[in-house]
Amino acid sequence: MAYLVDGHNLIPKIPGLTLSQPDDEQLLVDMLGSYCRQQRCGLEVFFDGAPPGYDRSHRFGMMTVHYIRHDQTADQAIISRLRALGKSARNRTVVSSDRAVQAEARSLGAKILSGERFSAILTAKTSASGTINRSEKPEGSAGQDDVEEWLRLFNVKDGDHAGNS
């Protein structure tokens, strides 16, 4: 199975991810990379709104990340990719909740998965594989390792911080 994913359409569907996070694209790429390795599937993710000079593609194993220039949308890039694939488009699954993209992709022979459905699959698979699911730990919460590191950095010895306010 090979997927064509509208990245900015999928991000808000994943628990713990939002489009307002400065590293939202990288967090999604990390999750998708883990999914590709685990499922041994090909995947192309499309992000529109690339800054000037940053509109290019990068390959990471079985995954390709496409940063789309400002004069085109991820939706348009996905449909262009399907058209370029011709009859092979039937071997692709488009991940998008955009009804216009779904309709056009269907007409080109591709399968469809909504962002919500793929998010459920993705979070279940990446959680099961041991990859950290961002929804498990609220942003800004510190783990015991973090606290111990801070205590070491600030030269706080055992017992110095216990009960002192």
N, C-alpha and C positions, 0 to 999 in steps of 0.2 A: 504494500500500500504506500502511496506517495501523496503527500498533502501539499496544498497551496493555502497558506494562512494569511489572513489580513490581521497583522499584528495589533494595530491600534483598535481594531474591532474586538479582538479577543481579550486584551488586557483587563478591561473593566469587568469581564465575566469571571475572572479568576479571583477567588477569595484571597485577600491580602495584597492585591495589586491594584493600583489606580494610575490613571494617566497623569496625575499630578506629581507622582514620584519622579525625582530627577533621574533615577536609574531604571525606570519602568521597562524600557526596551531590553536592557541587558538582563534584567531579572527574568523576563519572558524567554529570551534567547537561551539562558541557562537551563530553564525548565524544559524547553523544547529540545535542547541538545541531549539532556538526560533521557527524555522520552524516546528520541531517535535511537540512542545507543541501546536502550533497554528493548525496544520493539523492533530494532533493526529495520527501520523504515526510512525512506527519503522524505525530506520536508523542505519546503521553501517558504520563508516568512517574508512578508512585504511590509515595510514601514514607509508611509508617505511623509512629506514635509522635511526631507533631508536638507541640511544647511548647504549653501553653495559650496561646491567642490567635494561634498561628501556623498554624492549620489553615485553609488557603486554597489557591487555585490561582493560578499565575502563568503568563502566556503569553509565550513567547520565539519569535517567528517562527512556524514550523510546529510548535512543540513546546509542550505544556502540562505544567507540573509541579504535581502535586497533593500537598499535605502533609495527611495524614489524621489526624484527631483521635484521642486515646487510646482512645475507646470503639469504634473500628472498626479493622479491619486493611486493609492494601492489598489483600489477596485479596478481602475483602468489597466494597471500593470498585470493584475491577475488574469483579467480577460484577454489581454494581449498574449500572455504566456500560454493560455489555453488554446488560443487560435494558432499560435506558432507550433503547438504540439500536434495539431490536426487530429487524426483518429486516435492518437495516443492519449488525448485528453480524457478518454473513458477510463484510463488507469489512474486518474487523479481524483482526490477528494478535496473540494474547496471548503475551507473553514471560514464561515462568515455568517453573521446574522442579518446582513443587508439583503432584503428581499430582491432587489434589482440584480445584485451580483449573483444570488442564488438562481434566479430565473435564467440569466444569460449563461451561467456555467452549465446548468441543466441542458440548455439548448445546444451547447457545444459537446455534450456527452459526459460531462464530469458528474461525480457523485457530490452530495452536499451533506455537510454537518454544520449545525448551528454552533455559534460560539459557546452557548450555554452547555450544549451536549459535549462538545470537545473539552471544555473546561472540566466537566465532571470526570471524563475519562483521564485527562491529563493529571488532575490533582490526585485521583485514586492511584494511578500508576506511579507517579513520582513520590507519593507518600509511602507506598508499599516498597519502593526501591531504596528507601532510606534517605532520599534527598530531602533536605529541609523544606517543609511547606511553610511559606511565609505566614499563613494564617494561624499556625500553631503558636507563634511567639509574637505578641504585640510589638509594634515598632517602638523602640526606645526602652524596652525592658532589658534588664541586665541579667545575665546568667551568673552562676557561681564562679566560673572561670574569669568573667569580666571583673567581678568584684575583687577576686584574689589578685588579678593583674594590677588593678588600680591601687590596692593596698601596697603592693610591692613597689609600684612607681612612686607612691607618695611616702615611702619608707615608714609605713605603719607596721609595727610589730604585733604579733599575736597578743591579744588581750588589750592592746591600746585602744581599740575601737569598740570593744564590747561594753555596752551600757553607758558610754560617754556621749553626751550630747552637747 
